Each structure stands twice: as structure tokens, then as C-alpha cells.
Amino acid sequence: MKLNEKQMLDFAETLGKKLQAGDIIVLTGELGAGKTTFTKGLGLGLDIHQMIKSPTYTIVREYEGRLPLYHMDVYRIGDDPDSIDLDDYLFGNGVTVIEWGNLLAQDLPSEYLEIIFDYQDDEREVTLVAHGRRYETYLV
């Protein structure tokens, strides 16, 4: 689907309202494609009212809402996922959003929702890919 920034925030907020504890969202796309903006919308859907900022330099930011939100950016950890304890986040009681999660490849669980962003001409094309049956319900 093609979305402008407001439509993307609205869509992400709607998705955020449906998310459950233990959900994992992997965001894939180039710099500036809208990954952090999308996470801001998810946060609204999770009743998080503090400012959501990019975790590029901190690796992980945690927010409290209806469910905890673990927002991470793994671009800087490269091919060393053991440099952070992913299991605490992936199997915790919150929702985990991983920017550049495609870089984790085999270290990701077998089930997660992948959201792919392609940014062109002030519109973002957003594609949702369910990895595992649990996440197919989010595609409708």
C-alpha cells in the first residue's frame, strides 16, 4: 500500500491497538524510509504518550504503555547480535520493534511480522509480510 506520512501514522496506530504481548515487528527499509515514524504510530496504538525517538545510538529504547514497547535499531551491532541480550526483548512481555531486523537473519525467531518500506516522492510503499501463522491475522 502507498501511504503519506499521516496515513502511515494512522495505519501504524491501528495496528498498534491490535498488538499483543510477545509480538515481534521487523522493519526493513533504507534510511529515511519511515521506520521510526511508523514506530511512533505503533506507540500511539499501545497508549504510549512519550516521544518515541530513534534508537540508532542507544540500540534499545523502552517505553511503557498498554504493553511495554522495546524499540531497537540493530544497524550498528552489525553481525554481532550477541552484543545485546535479544532474548530479553524477543521473549518478554511487551512488543518488540526491530529496525534493520533483516540484518539479524538467522538470529530472529521463526515467527514475526515484517514491514518493508520503500520511500519515493513523499510516499512510502509499505508491504507487510507474515512470517508464521500468528502474524497472518495482522495482514487483514
N, C-alpha and C positions, 0 to 999 in steps of 0.2 A: 504494500500500500504506500502511496505517496502522501506525505504529511508536511505541513508547515510547522513551525515551532510550537504554536499554540495547540494545534491538533495533536501533535506528538505528546505534549504535556497532558492533554485531556485523555488520550488513549492510555498513556502510562498510568495515570491516576486510576482509571477504570480497572486496569489490570492489577494495580496495587491493592485495590479493595478485595480482589479475589484470592490473593496470595495466602498461603498457609505456612505455618512453621515448617522449616526444613526445605522450603523451595530454594532452588538454585537457578539464577538467571545469568547467562553468559552473554556479554555484549561485545560484538565484533564490529569493527569499522575503523577507518582512518582517523587521525587527529582532526578534531573539529566536526566530526560526523554527527554528534548529538548524544553520545553515551552518557555523559554526566547530566545533561538536560533531561534525558529520559529517566534517569535515576531520581531526579528531583520530582518528577511526576509520580513515580512509584512511591516515593516518600509521602507525598500528599495522600495517596491511597492507603497508606499504612498509618495515617494520622500523625505524621512527623511534621512538626511545625518549626523546627530549627533549620537554619540554612544548610543545605547539602552542598558540599564543596568537593572538588576533585581530590581523590586520594593519591594523586600521582607521586608525591614526595613522601607521604606518610605510609603508603602501601595500603593501610586499612583504616577506615573511619567507621565508628559505631554510632548509631542513632537509636533512640528509644521512641516507640510509638505503640500502636496496637500490637505489633510484633517488633522485636529488635531488627534493625537493618544493618547488615555488615556489608559495607561498600568498599570494595578493594580494586586496586589497579595493579596488575601483575606485570606490566610492561617492564619495569625497572628490575624485577627479580630475574628476568631472562629465563635461562634454562636451569635455574636453581630453586625450584619450588619448595625445597626443604628449608629455605631460609626463613620461612614463616610456617607456623603450625596451621596448615589449611584445615585439618580435621576439626579443630575447634569451631571453625566457621561453617564448614560444609555440613557438619552433622550436629549443629547447635539447635537452639530453639527459635531461631529467627529466620529471616530471609537473607540469602547471600547473593549479592550482585557483584559479578567479576568483570571489570573492564579488561579487555585484551585476554579474556579467558581462553581463547583459542591457542594461546601460547603454552598453556598448561597441558594440552593434548592428553596423553595417557594418564595424567595425574587427576583428571576430572572424574567424577563418578559417572556411571553409565547413563544416568537419567538426569536431565536438566533441560531448561528452555533456553535456546539460543536465539538472540535477536541480532540480526545483521543490519547494519546501517550503511547506506550509500548516499552521500551528500552531493547534490548537484543543483545549481541555480536556485538557491534558497528553499529547496525542498529536500526532504530526506525520504528516501525509499527505505521502508522498514519491512524486513522479512522475518517472520517467526518460524523457527524450526524446532519441533518437539523431539527430544531425544528421550524416548521411553514413553510408555502409555500414560503415566501420571500427568504428563505435560500436554497431552493432546487436548485436554479439556480447555486449555488456555488459547487454543487456536480458533475457537468459535466466538 
